[in-house]
Amino acid sequence: MDKLVIAGREFSSRLMVGTGKFSSHAAMVAALEGAGTEIVTVALRRVDIDNPADDMLTHIDRNRYLLLPNTSGARDADEAVRLARLARAAGCEPWIKLEVTPDPYYLLPDPIETLKAAEILVKEGFNVLPYINADPVLAKRLQEVGTVTVMPLGAPIGTNKGVRTREQIAIIIEQAIVPVVVDAGLGAPSHAAEAMEMGAAAVLVNTAFAVARDPGAMGVAFKKGVEAGREAFLAGIGEQRDRAEASSPLTGFLHD
Amino acid sequence: MSFLDVINQYDPQQLLAEIEAKRAADVEHALAVDKLSLEDFKALLAPAAEAYLEPLAAKAHQITRQRFGKTILLYAPIYLSNKCTNGCLYCGFNATNKVSRRTLTFDEIEREARVLHEQGFRHILLVTGEAPQSVDNDYIAAAAQRIKNLFSSISIEVYPMEIAGYQQMVATGVDGLTIYQETYDRELYAELHPFGKKRDYDFRLLTPERGGAAGLRRIGIGFLQGLGNFRTEAFFTGLHAGYLAKHYWRSLISISFPRMRPAEGSYTPPNPVSDKNLVQLICSMRLLMHDSGLVMSTRESAALRDNLLPLGITQMSAGSCTAPGGYSDKEASTEQFAIDDDRTPAEISAMLRRHGYDPIWKDWDGAFLDKSAGR
């Protein structure tokens, strides 16, 4: 598969994995392995970032995976910025998945605070990957301030409902100057394939792995879904038409 | 409109009649929909739903796994003081009980905190009775300040405060509030609370709203099972949770399910709740509130807690002691009530892993609130 490039760094895998909700670290590691991912996102509120012996961090090989700390739990720009700085002070690379989700139920992102935090963090030298609702104008605004991706949701986090925001994501992809990563809501490999067929640069998955009977096998299934979707996108998927179109044109004889 | 206005629209006797009138078809409808209406919730709390516990449990399990994955958050209480000026008939801390009273010094609080920190806890609940002379807002704030570096999340389960009091707590690093109404039945509430500040039903009922207005991130509510009729109590708890989630949408609402336990004073609960009805209650609450934390304390037996685990529970206390100073001094003062599950935190953690759950010790960070962090 062609390489994914974010902020000048190359990745062979286009499948990012979240680490919440797993029954054990072993199940998490199995999902990472199966998915063949290179980017792993971890909630800063879940880890003891100053402690190198932290239970979760010891299970993520930082030589193999880009550890992408996220700011989930932050309700406003201030809190998100504070967490990002703490992660960097603790020795993490300056990559941050920006999540500002004041609503603890659907975890829907606050567009205004997200933009504010992104502006500050970009100026401070972070590679910012913002989680957003599928809002094309917000996506443009974030790219203007210098985020290295935009990460619109396919459906609310944890719902496994697939790409419900399809029309909006299509606009975001069409207008994007940075990789578009569909984050949240993808529950089946076919959902991931759909996002990739549309031209998403990558997808991020967590719940679908964590609640699977076999997280490792589900990781493999998603890996294949992502690859199939990407290859189909690159191959050029035929447009959908309302009317039948003969493969040999009916008026071809006119040129004879 | 406050929740007081909402609950005042209900007549508890009529509500109970409506719940008891629900039939099998109503229960089946409630089990078939994605989002419950209040009528559906009534059906799940009805006697008719007792024949549907298995499908109810299956749905509660499925929703919980989807929303929370296979994780359980662990926490422990620290009892700061058992002094109390209230006369709650059911409570071991009742002012008229002749028991040894104790308020921990800050050194003693830190000693307790260090024991729990060593055991792995990062989520802590500070508990006191209501005794304004010796335990006031400044004392609680100073206690939180003293131990906040040891924990990532500090909640309080103390007397109701005014908004300014909660703002003081937030400024100190407290992020959560637990406050049980005990009973939503106004008449029963008056009987059970013959004297003391707690006698004010309305002030207590509006406490979670004052906490939400002050910016507390976690608000825990519940009723004490055994006091009133559990069906109406559960309905009002669900109604309250829904109200709070809508009006204080930045705060996560959690719901606890405390059943009466033996305590000093030997109060006999008039409406004991069976294991079966406890299961009905927990599962119904999960179907109503998909994303709320559902909390199970060590009041329940080890065997029951293990079995309740997959039914919707997302938070558990472990290794709890309800006597002030009890973690560092086994001969400490009187406990508030007797716990049942006396397994150590390590044993609870091992049990969770055996059942396919990841025990979560830390799911919050003080940096969210600490304005001096990350400058």
Interface residues (C-beta under 8 A of the other chain):
Chain A: G20 K21 F22 S23 S24 H25 A27 A43 L44 R45 R46 V47 D48 G73 A74 R75 D78 E79 V81 R82 L83 A84 R85 L86 A89 P102 D103 P104 Y105 Y106 G158 T159 N160 T207 A210 V211
Chain B: R65 Q66 R67 F68 G69 K70 T71 R122 S152 R217 A245 W249 R250 S251 L252 H290 D291 R353 G356 Y357 D358 I360 K362 D363 W364 D365 A367 F368 D370 K371 A373 G374 R375
